[in-house]
Amino acid sequence: MPCSFRWLWSCVVFGALGVPAAAGEPEPVGRWQLAGDARDSSGNNLHGVNHGVTFEGKAARFAGRKGYIEVPASKRLRLGKNDFTFSVWAHTADKLDDVLGDILSMYDPLKRRGVTWCIKNHAGAPSSQANYRQLQFGIDAGTEPKWRDRGRPGKSIYTMALAVHDGQLYAGTCEPGKDSSSKDEAGHVYRLDGESRWLDCGSPAPCNAVTSLAAYRGKLYAGVGRYRLAGSALPETTNANLGGKVYRYEGGKKWIDCGQLPKTEAVGGLVVYRGDLYASSLYKPAGFFRYAGESTWEACPLPKNGERVDALTVFNGHLYATSYDVCAVFRFDGKSWENMGRLEKSGQTYSFEVHDGELFCGTWPNGRVFRLAGGKEWRDAGRLGKELEVMGMAGYNGRLYAGTLPLAEVYRFDGGDRWTLTGRLDFSATRYRRAWSVAVFQGQLFCGTLPSGHVHSLEAGKCVTHDRELSPGWHRLAAVRQGQRLRLYVDGKQVAESMPFDADAFDLGDALPLKIGFGTHDYFNGSLRDLRFYARALTASELERP
């Protein structure tokens, strides 16, 4: 058989079997080594346009502010219903003063169609650091999902805190009544086990609420308090025990006392900033503190006029805080506070999220969201229906979601000032209902409520999440769509897999521009090198190769 005919025959046979004709790893459709420039070395001329990214050695440095690389739309980048793989080497720092942001995106926000892939830090939701250093990869094709009830943790009347840590979803509750033995009930932490079962992880303190949760140095921390239910138009708690302490979780039902915040009866927010854990006071007197280890908390400065700083988040080099004393946002640089301006003439600020590279903030009493457009300029991003207060906000699979009071509704941000109602979560017969705490876990958005105390979840499109903290330094990451599943890999090992889905229902459409280091969350904060795109799903053995 002539050599040329044997070559053609092998292509036909192996192609029909779906097996590569050549041994070894197939050539990628696009390969951006990012070693000095944004050019594609695959031979397909998918060269990127550099928008302010610097190159250091064999990697591109993304500063987390404005820099990214854009590869123009091409037929070679059309995803449709096909399998695909993105792989990249990514480096993140240990001590962060910004969110980590998007690795890449190919996404049409108007159609809600395409791919998103980020490393998510989400604090200010409102009181908790809900997700910390966690990989999230998703696709969508304009789906319209529904909420489902995931049960009530314990005797919760108010699921005040949600946080994902070490592969688990934790909920902090307010439980203000008395049990059958006439002992005051107390706030607990619970862990989701299955569809709607919540396992008791213990009660850190005798006060009625676990108000805040955050991961810090590989451990879960909980802030506690005596929540004043009258503020939610409910009968006041019978539990007179004050809180204001922070505890560290050691597994089972064991909690270690990490100290009292001075003159504080309830912890307002927890956040990690530049490697330190910070906490705020929910009620007056105002207080802001840095954890000094063991059981010691150092008092830190307050804003000039002594305003309370409540929900805490980190963005573009600073720690930001809402306030219940004025409808303003404050910014901390590690030494002092700066007033970043009023969002409305009166009211309060409640929650944060970073979306499309900008900081968003929810307010009361007009139920509006504002975004920081630069400097101290806040632009109105719209009102959520006829609601009065915007609480938990979360970016999830390409879109921004926000919960409200008094109807406990959740809305999706569709750009400009447009918000779309996705559902109502609490129908209790009372004056105020809250959709308060939010977190992304197992590829879904979770939301905790008052006064039913239930937790609900929503799946928009298909998403897969690595619900553990990605350690600092270099890691080889991969996002794979294969048939009816999405998968995530870290350093050649599969770390997460989605539930099966109908592949035909997720046609990602025509080619979109590929944005490297930017997407619907934020600009990437770290370094990337050797990004590859394959028009097929690489196998686990292929992804294990160096």
C-alpha positions as CSV (number, residue, x, y, z in Angstrom):
1,M,0.0,0.0,0.0
2,P,1.5,3.4,-1.0
3,C,2.6,5.5,1.9
4,S,0.2,8.4,1.0
5,F,-2.7,6.0,0.8
6,R,-1.8,4.4,4.2
7,W,-1.8,7.9,5.7
8,L,-5.2,8.8,4.3
9,W,-6.7,5.5,5.4
10,S,-5.4,6.0,9.0
11,C,-7.0,9.5,9.0
12,V,-10.4,8.1,7.9
13,V,-10.3,5.1,10.3
14,F,-9.1,6.9,13.4
15,G,-11.2,10.0,12.6
16,A,-14.3,7.9,12.4
17,L,-13.5,6.3,15.8
18,G,-12.9,9.7,17.3
19,V,-9.3,8.8,18.1
20,P,-6.4,11.2,17.2
21,A,-4.4,9.9,14.3
22,A,-1.2,11.1,15.8
23,A,0.2,9.9,19.1
24,G,0.5,12.4,21.9
25,E,-1.4,15.5,22.8
26,P,-3.2,17.1,19.9
27,E,-2.3,20.6,18.8
28,P,-4.5,23.3,20.4
29,V,-6.7,25.5,18.2
30,G,-5.3,28.5,20.1
31,R,-2.2,28.9,22.3
32,W,-1.3,32.1,23.9
33,Q,2.0,31.6,25.7
34,L,2.0,35.1,27.1
35,A,5.7,35.2,27.1
36,G,6.3,38.8,26.1
37,D,3.3,39.3,23.9
38,A,-0.3,38.3,23.2
39,R,0.3,36.4,20.0
40,D,-1.1,32.9,19.2
41,S,1.5,30.3,18.5
42,S,-0.9,27.6,17.3
43,G,-0.6,28.7,13.7
44,N,-4.2,29.7,13.5
45,N,-3.5,33.5,13.8
46,L,-5.8,34.0,16.8
47,H,-3.6,36.8,18.0
48,G,-4.7,38.8,21.0
49,V,-4.9,42.6,21.4
50,N,-3.2,43.8,24.6
51,H,-5.2,46.3,26.7
52,G,-2.6,47.4,29.3
53,V,-1.2,44.0,30.4
54,T,2.5,43.8,31.3
55,F,4.7,40.9,30.6
56,E,7.2,39.6,33.1
57,G,9.5,36.8,32.1
58,K,7.4,34.0,30.6
59,A,4.0,35.3,32.0
60,A,1.5,38.1,31.6
61,R,0.9,40.2,34.7
62,F,-2.7,41.3,35.3
63,A,-2.9,44.1,37.9
64,G,-6.6,43.5,38.7
65,R,-7.6,47.0,37.7
66,K,-8.1,47.5,33.9
67,G,-5.6,45.3,31.9
68,Y,-6.8,42.4,29.8
69,I,-6.2,40.7,26.4
70,E,-8.9,40.4,23.8
71,V,-8.9,37.8,21.0
72,P,-11.3,38.9,18.3
73,A,-14.2,36.6,17.4
74,S,-13.3,33.8,14.9
75,K,-15.0,30.8,13.5
76,R,-12.3,28.7,15.1
77,L,-13.5,30.0,18.5
78,R,-17.1,29.0,17.9
79,L,-18.2,26.8,20.8
80,G,-21.8,25.9,19.8
81,K,-22.8,22.5,21.4
82,N,-19.3,21.2,21.1
83,D,-16.8,19.8,23.7
84,F,-13.9,22.1,24.5
85,T,-11.0,22.6,26.9
86,F,-9.3,25.7,28.3
87,S,-6.1,25.2,30.2
88,V,-3.8,27.7,31.8
89,W,-1.1,28.3,34.3
90,A,-2.2,30.8,36.9
91,H,-0.5,32.5,39.8
92,T,-2.1,34.3,42.7
93,A,-0.5,36.1,45.7
94,D,-1.0,35.1,49.3
95,K,-2.0,38.5,50.8
96,L,-4.7,40.1,48.7
97,D,-6.0,43.6,48.6
98,D,-8.4,42.9,45.7
99,V,-10.6,40.2,44.4
100,L,-9.0,37.6,42.1
101,G,-11.3,38.1,39.1
102,D,-11.8,36.3,35.8
103,I,-9.3,34.0,34.1
104,L,-11.3,34.3,30.9
105,S,-14.7,34.8,29.4
106,M,-16.6,34.4,26.1
107,Y,-19.9,35.8,27.1
108,D,-22.8,37.8,25.6
109,P,-24.6,39.6,28.6
110,L,-27.6,40.5,26.5
111,K,-28.3,36.9,25.5
112,R,-26.8,35.5,28.7
113,R,-24.9,33.1,26.5
114,G,-21.4,31.9,26.6
115,V,-18.6,30.9,29.0
116,T,-17.3,32.4,32.3
117,W,-14.3,31.2,34.3
118,C,-13.1,33.0,37.5
119,I,-11.4,32.6,40.9
120,K,-14.1,34.0,43.2
121,N,-13.6,36.2,46.3
122,H,-16.9,37.5,47.5
123,A,-17.3,39.4,50.8
124,G,-19.9,41.9,52.0
125,A,-22.8,39.5,51.3
126,P,-23.9,41.3,53.5
127,S,-22.1,40.2,56.7
128,S,-20.1,37.2,55.5
129,Q,-17.2,36.4,53.3
130,A,-19.2,33.9,51.3
131,N,-16.7,32.6,48.8
132,Y,-12.9,32.8,49.1
133,R,-10.3,31.8,46.4
134,Q,-12.7,29.4,44.7
135,L,-12.8,28.3,41.1
136,Q,-16.1,28.8,39.2
137,F,-16.7,27.7,35.6
138,G,-20.0,28.0,33.9
139,I,-21.9,28.0,30.6
140,D,-25.4,29.4,29.8
141,A,-27.7,29.8,26.8
142,G,-30.3,32.2,28.1
143,T,-31.9,29.8,30.6
144,E,-34.7,30.9,32.9
145,P,-34.2,28.9,36.1
146,K,-36.4,28.4,39.2
147,W,-35.6,28.5,42.9
148,R,-36.0,25.4,45.0
149,D,-36.3,25.1,48.8
150,R,-33.2,23.5,50.4
151,G,-34.7,23.2,53.9
152,R,-34.4,25.0,57.2
153,P,-31.2,24.8,59.3
154,G,-32.3,23.8,62.8
155,K,-34.8,26.2,64.3
156,S,-33.6,29.1,62.3
157,I,-35.8,32.1,62.0
158,Y,-33.1,34.0,60.2
159,T,-30.3,32.5,58.1
160,M,-27.9,35.4,58.7
161,A,-24.7,33.9,57.3
162,L,-23.6,31.6,54.4
163,A,-20.1,30.6,53.6
164,V,-18.3,27.9,51.5
165,H,-15.2,26.4,53.0
166,D,-13.3,23.2,52.6
167,G,-15.9,21.7,50.2
168,Q,-18.9,22.4,52.4
169,L,-21.7,25.0,52.7
170,Y,-22.1,26.4,56.2
171,A,-25.1,28.5,57.5
172,G,-25.1,30.7,60.6
173,T,-28.6,31.1,62.2
174,C,-30.6,33.2,64.5
175,E,-32.7,31.1,66.9
176,P,-34.3,33.4,69.4
177,G,-37.0,31.3,71.1
178,K,-36.9,28.9,74.0
179,D,-36.7,25.1,73.8
180,S,-38.9,22.6,75.6
181,S,-36.6,22.6,78.7
182,S,-37.0,26.4,79.0
183,K,-33.4,27.0,78.1
184,D,-32.7,29.9,75.8
185,E,-32.0,28.8,72.3
186,A,-28.8,30.1,70.6
187,G,-27.5,30.7,67.2
188,H,-25.9,27.7,65.5
189,V,-23.7,26.8,62.5
190,Y,-25.1,24.1,60.2
191,R,-23.6,22.2,57.3
192,L,-25.6,21.2,54.2
193,D,-25.7,17.4,53.8
194,G,-27.5,16.4,50.6
195,E,-30.6,18.1,49.2
196,S,-32.2,19.6,52.3
197,R,-30.6,18.1,55.4
198,W,-28.6,20.4,57.7
199,L,-26.1,18.9,60.1
200,D,-25.6,20.7,63.4
201,C,-22.0,22.0,63.8
202,G,-22.7,23.4,67.2
203,S,-23.5,26.6,68.9
204,P,-20.3,28.7,69.5
205,A,-21.9,31.0,72.1
206,P,-25.1,31.3,74.1
207,C,-26.4,34.5,72.3
208,N,-29.2,34.1,69.7
209,A,-27.3,34.5,66.4
210,V,-24.3,33.5,64.4
211,T,-24.1,36.8,62.4
212,S,-21.1,36.3,60.1
213,L,-18.8,33.6,58.6
214,A,-15.5,33.8,56.9
215,A,-12.6,31.5,55.9
216,Y,-9.2,32.6,57.2
217,R,-5.9,30.8,57.0
218,G,-7.5,27.5,56.2
219,K,-10.1,27.6,59.0
220,L,-13.8,28.8,59.3
221,Y,-14.4,31.7,61.6
222,A,-17.8,32.7,63.0
223,G,-18.9,36.0,64.5
224,V,-21.8,36.0,67.0
225,G,-24.3,38.4,68.4
226,R,-27.6,39.2,70.1
227,Y,-29.7,40.1,67.0
228,R,-32.5,42.5,67.7
229,L,-35.5,41.0,66.0
230,A,-37.6,44.1,66.6
231,G,-35.5,45.7,63.7
232,S,-37.2,43.2,61.4
233,A,-40.7,43.9,62.9
234,L,-40.7,40.6,64.8
235,P,-41.2,40.0,68.6
236,E,-38.0,40.7,70.4
237,T,-35.8,37.8,71.4
238,T,-36.1,36.3,74.9
239,N,-32.4,35.5,74.9
240,A,-30.6,38.3,76.8
241,N,-27.0,37.0,76.2
242,L,-24.8,39.4,74.3
243,G,-22.3,38.4,71.6
244,G,-19.5,40.3,69.9
245,K,-17.1,37.4,69.9
246,V,-15.4,35.5,67.1
247,Y,-14.8,31.7,67.2
248,R,-12.8,29.3,65.1
249,Y,-14.2,26.0,64.0
250,E,-12.3,22.8,64.8
251,G,-14.7,20.2,63.4
252,G,-17.6,18.3,64.9
253,K,-19.3,20.7,67.3
254,K,-16.0,22.2,68.6
255,W,-15.5,26.0,68.5
256,I,-12.4,27.8,69.9
257,D,-13.0,31.2,71.5
258,C,-10.9,33.8,69.6
259,G,-11.8,36.8,71.7
260,Q,-14.2,39.5,72.4
261,L,-14.5,42.6,70.2
262,P,-14.3,45.5,72.7
263,K,-17.7,47.1,73.6
264,T,-19.4,45.0,70.9
265,E,-22.6,43.0,71.4
266,A,-22.9,41.7,67.8
267,V,-20.3,41.1,65.0
268,G,-21.4,43.0,61.9
269,G,-19.0,41.7,59.2
270,L,-15.8,39.6,58.7
271,V,-13.3,39.9,55.8
272,V,-9.7,39.1,55.0
273,Y,-7.6,42.1,53.8
274,R,-3.9,42.0,53.2
275,G,-3.6,38.8,55.1
276,D,-5.4,40.0,58.2
277,L,-8.9,39.2,59.5
278,Y,-11.1,42.3,60.2
279,A,-14.4,42.5,62.0
280,S,-17.0,45.2,62.6
281,S,-19.7,46.0,65.1
282,L,-23.3,45.6,64.0
283,Y,-24.8,48.0,66.6
284,K,-23.6,51.1,68.3
285,P,-21.1,52.0,69.5
286,A,-19.2,51.7,66.2
287,G,-16.2,49.5,66.2
288,F,-13.7,48.2,63.7
289,F,-11.0,45.6,64.7
290,R,-8.1,43.6,63.4
291,Y,-7.4,40.1,64.7
292,A,-4.0,39.9,66.4
293,G,-4.0,36.2,67.2
294,E,-5.1,34.0,70.1
295,S,-7.9,35.9,71.7
296,T,-6.8,39.5,71.0
297,W,-8.5,42.1,68.7
298,E,-6.9,45.4,68.1
299,A,-9.1,48.5,67.8
300,C,-8.6,50.2,64.4
301,P,-9.6,53.8,63.4
302,L,-13.2,54.7,62.5
303,P,-14.3,57.2,59.8
304,K,-13.8,60.8,60.7
305,N,-17.3,61.3,62.2
306,G,-17.4,58.0,63.9
307,E,-19.9,56.3,61.6
308,R,-20.5,52.6,61.9
309,V,-18.8,50.4,59.3
310,D,-20.8,47.2,58.7
311,A,-20.6,45.0,55.6
312,L,-17.0,44.7,54.6
313,T,-15.4,43.9,51.2
314,V,-12.1,44.2,49.4
315,F,-11.7,45.9,46.0
316,N,-8.8,47.6,44.0
317,G,-6.4,47.9,46.9
318,H,-8.7,49.0,49.7
319,L,-11.2,47.6,52.2
320,Y,-14.7,49.0,51.6
321,A,-17.5,49.3,54.1
322,T,-21.2,50.1,54.2
323,S,-22.8,52.1,57.0
324,Y,-26.1,52.0,58.8
325,D,-25.6,55.6,60.0
326,V,-25.5,57.2,56.5
327,C,-26.2,56.2,52.9
328,A,-22.5,56.3,52.1
329,V,-19.5,54.0,51.5
330,F,-16.2,54.3,53.3
331,R,-12.7,53.1,52.1
332,F,-9.9,51.9,54.3
333,D,-6.2,51.8,53.2
334,G,-4.8,50.0,56.2
335,K,-4.4,53.2,58.3
336,S,-7.3,55.5,57.8
337,W,-10.8,55.8,56.3
338,E,-12.0,58.0,53.4
339,N,-15.6,58.8,52.7
340,M,-16.3,57.7,49.2
341,G,-19.5,59.7,48.9
342,R,-23.2,59.4,49.5
343,L,-25.3,57.2,47.3
344,E,-28.5,58.8,48.4
345,K,-29.4,61.8,50.6
346,S,-30.6,59.6,53.4
347,G,-30.8,55.9,54.3
348,Q,-28.3,53.1,54.7
349,T,-25.9,51.0,52.6
350,Y,-26.1,47.2,53.0
351,S,-24.2,45.0,50.7
352,F,-21.4,44.7,48.1
353,E,-20.4,42.7,45.0
354,V,-17.9,43.2,42.2
355,H,-19.5,42.9,38.7
356,D,-18.2,43.8,35.3
357,G,-15.1,45.3,36.9
358,E,-17.0,47.7,39.1
359,L,-18.1,47.8,42.8
360,F,-21.9,47.5,43.3
361,C,-23.6,48.5,46.5
362,G,-27.2,47.9,47.7
363,T,-29.2,50.5,49.7
364,W,-32.2,51.3,51.9
365,P,-35.0,52.7,51.9
366,N,-35.4,53.0,48.1
367,G,-34.4,49.5,47.1
368,R,-31.7,50.7,44.7
369,V,-28.3,49.5,43.6
370,F,-25.4,51.9,42.8
371,R,-22.1,51.2,41.1
372,L,-18.8,53.0,41.6
373,A,-18.0,54.5,38.2
374,G,-14.7,56.1,39.2
375,G,-13.3,58.4,41.9
376,K,-16.3,59.0,44.2
377,E,-18.9,58.9,41.5
378,W,-21.8,56.5,42.2
379,R,-24.1,55.8,39.3
380,D,-27.7,54.6,39.8
381,A,-28.0,51.0,38.5
382,G,-31.7,50.8,39.1
383,R,-34.4,49.8,41.6
384,L,-35.4,46.3,42.3
385,G,-39.2,46.2,41.6
386,K,-40.9,48.2,44.3
387,E,-38.7,46.8,47.1
388,L,-37.2,48.9,49.9
389,E,-33.9,47.3,50.8
390,V,-31.2,45.5,48.8
391,M,-29.3,42.9,50.8
392,G,-27.3,39.9,49.7
393,M,-25.7,40.4,46.3
394,A,-23.8,37.7,44.4
395,G,-22.3,37.4,40.9
396,Y,-23.1,33.9,39.6
397,N,-22.5,32.4,36.2
398,G,-22.3,35.7,34.3
399,R,-25.0,37.7,36.1
400,L,-25.4,39.7,39.3
401,Y,-28.2,38.7,41.7
402,A,-29.6,40.6,44.6
403,G,-32.1,39.8,47.4
404,T,-34.6,42.3,48.9
405,L,-36.9,43.4,51.7
406,P,-39.9,43.4,52.4
407,L,-40.9,40.5,50.1
408,A,-37.7,38.4,50.1
409,E,-37.5,38.6,46.3
410,V,-34.3,37.9,44.3
411,Y,-33.6,39.9,41.1
412,R,-31.1,39.4,38.3
413,F,-29.3,42.4,36.9
414,D,-29.7,42.6,33.1
415,G,-27.5,45.7,32.5
416,G,-28.1,49.5,32.6
417,D,-30.8,49.9,35.3
418,R,-32.8,46.7,34.4
419,W,-33.5,44.1,37.0
420,T,-35.5,40.9,36.4
421,L,-37.4,39.2,39.1
422,T,-36.3,35.5,39.5
423,G,-38.6,34.6,42.4
424,R,-39.9,35.2,45.9
425,L,-38.4,33.1,48.6
426,D,-40.4,33.8,51.8
427,F,-44.2,34.1,52.1
428,S,-44.5,34.4,55.8
429,A,-47.3,36.5,57.1
430,T,-45.3,39.3,58.6
431,R,-44.3,42.9,57.7
432,Y,-40.8,42.2,56.6
433,R,-39.2,39.3,54.8
434,R,-35.5,39.2,53.9
435,A,-33.5,37.5,51.2
436,W,-30.3,38.2,53.1
437,S,-27.4,35.8,52.9
438,V,-25.9,34.5,49.6
439,A,-23.2,32.1,48.5
440,V,-22.3,30.0,45.4
441,F,-21.9,26.3,46.1
442,Q,-21.8,23.1,44.0
443,G,-22.6,25.2,40.9
444,Q,-25.6,26.9,42.3
445,L,-26.6,30.2,44.0
446,F,-27.9,29.8,47.6
447,C,-29.9,32.4,49.5
448,G,-31.0,32.4,53.2
449,T,-34.1,34.1,54.4
450,L,-36.0,35.7,57.3
451,P,-38.4,34.9,59.0
452,S,-38.9,31.4,57.6
453,G,-35.2,30.7,58.1
454,H,-35.1,28.5,55.0
455,V,-32.3,28.3,52.5
456,H,-33.1,28.2,48.7
457,S,-31.0,27.5,45.7
458,L,-31.1,28.4,42.0
459,E,-29.2,26.9,39.0
460,A,-28.7,29.3,36.1
461,G,-27.3,27.6,33.1
462,K,-24.7,25.0,34.1
463,C,-21.9,25.7,36.5
464,V,-19.2,23.7,38.3
465,T,-17.3,25.0,41.3
466,H,-14.3,23.9,43.2
467,D,-15.6,24.7,46.7
468,R,-12.1,24.8,48.4
469,E,-9.6,27.6,48.7
470,L,-7.1,27.6,45.8
471,S,-3.7,28.0,47.5
472,P,-1.4,30.9,46.5
473,G,1.3,30.4,43.9
474,W,1.3,28.7,40.5
475,H,-1.3,26.1,39.5
476,R,-2.2,24.5,36.2
477,L,-6.0,24.9,35.8
478,A,-8.3,23.4,33.3
479,A,-12.0,23.9,32.5
480,V,-13.6,21.2,30.3
481,R,-17.0,20.7,28.7
482,Q,-17.5,17.1,27.7
483,G,-20.9,15.9,26.5
484,Q,-23.3,16.3,29.4
485,R,-20.9,17.5,32.0
486,L,-18.5,20.3,33.0
487,R,-15.3,19.5,34.9
488,L,-12.6,21.5,36.7
489,Y,-9.0,20.3,37.1
490,V,-6.2,21.6,39.3
491,D,-2.6,20.5,38.7
492,G,-3.9,17.6,36.5
493,K,-6.4,16.3,39.0
494,Q,-10.1,16.5,38.6
495,V,-11.5,18.5,41.5
496,A,-15.2,19.1,40.5
497,E,-17.8,17.8,38.1
498,S,-21.3,19.1,37.3
499,M,-24.4,17.1,37.3
500,P,-25.4,15.8,33.8
501,F,-27.3,18.1,31.5
502,D,-28.9,18.1,28.1
503,A,-26.0,19.1,25.8
504,D,-28.5,20.2,23.0
505,A,-30.0,22.7,25.4
506,F,-26.7,24.6,25.7
507,D,-25.8,25.8,22.3
508,L,-23.3,28.6,23.0
509,G,-23.9,30.1,19.6
510,D,-21.6,31.8,17.2
511,A,-18.1,32.9,18.0
512,L,-17.6,35.6,20.6
513,P,-14.4,37.5,21.5
514,L,-12.2,35.7,24.0
515,K,-11.3,38.0,26.9
516,I,-8.2,36.9,28.8
517,G,-8.0,38.3,32.3
518,F,-11.5,39.9,32.3
519,G,-15.1,38.9,32.4
520,T,-18.4,39.5,34.2
521,H,-16.7,39.5,37.6
522,D,-13.5,41.5,37.6
523,Y,-10.1,42.1,36.0
524,F,-7.8,39.2,36.9
525,N,-5.4,39.9,39.8
526,G,-2.3,37.7,39.3
527,S,-0.3,36.2,36.4
528,L,-1.2,33.9,33.6
529,R,0.9,31.9,31.1
530,D,0.4,29.3,28.4
531,L,-3.3,29.6,27.9
532,R,-4.5,26.9,25.5
533,F,-7.9,26.3,23.8
534,Y,-8.8,22.9,22.4
535,A,-11.9,22.1,20.4
536,R,-12.4,18.9,22.2
537,A,-12.4,17.6,25.8
538,L,-9.0,16.6,26.9
539,T,-8.8,13.4,29.0
540,A,-7.6,13.3,32.6
541,S,-4.4,11.6,31.5
542,E,-3.7,14.4,29.0
543,L,-4.3,17.0,31.6
544,E,-1.9,15.3,34.0
545,R,1.0,15.8,31.6
546,P,3.3,18.8,32.4
